[in-house]
């Protein structure tokens, strides 16, 4: 599994919340276009925003990378933030599925 991790630092939590909504909507709307198999958006208490996007294969990641700047261009025009991101191969992941045993 391949992934892109985005780290944004905003001056305030309020701006991070706005950006989280933007990222959730923008990246969420691209799930089928770029074969995204995992998307997590985290807001930190000091104005940090971390987005983790997982892809099934390298081709899907490369296709996303080609369009990444265009996808977040409105965010860059609207808010001031520092950006750090990287591409990686997932070394370990665990997520418990929510199930109910009630009948």
HELIX and SHEET records of a PDB file:
HELIX    1   1 UNK A   13  UNK A   28  1                                  16    
HELIX    2   2 UNK A   58  UNK A   71  1                                  14    
HELIX    3   3 UNK A   73  UNK A   78  1                                   6    
SHEET    1   A 4 UNK A  36  UNK A  43  0                                        
SHEET    2   A 4 UNK A  48  UNK A  55 -1                                        
SHEET    3   A 4 UNK A   2  UNK A  10 -1                                        
SHEET    4   A 4 UNK A  81  UNK A  89 -1                                        
END                                                                             
